[in-house]
Amino acid sequence: MKERRNLVREDVDEPAYIWGDGSSIRCRVVNVSAEGAAIDVPNAAHLSPRFQLMTENDRIIRNCRIVWTMQNRVGDIFE
């Protein structure tokens, strides 16, 4: 598959939290760039299209928008 991203994503394995619609869930960031990330979640069907993501290590909160979903992996861009 042809890569469509402007920036290459770095593979990581970092615990994180997603907030949205008054709830939070634990997830895992699997790759990241300055523009977005891929995240493994327990159930992608329960995510809202926009959410906040906070990685456990750096505690930076990013506003995100889902651009694709494949089973329990979600690709998002940072807004």
Stockholm file with secondary structure:
# STOCKHOLM 1.0

chainA/1-79         MKERRNLVREDVDEPAYIWGDGSSIRCRVVNVSAEGAAIDVPNAAHLSPRFQLMTENDRIIRNCRIVWTMQNRVGDIFE
#=GR chainA/1-79 SS CCCCCSSCCEEEEEEEEEEETTEEEEEEEEEECSSEEEEECSCGGGCCSEEEEEETTTCCEEEEEEEEEETTEEEEEEC
#=GC SS_cons        CCCCCSSCCEEEEEEEEEEETTEEEEEEEEEECSSEEEEECSCGGGCCSEEEEEETTTCCEEEEEEEEEETTEEEEEEC
//
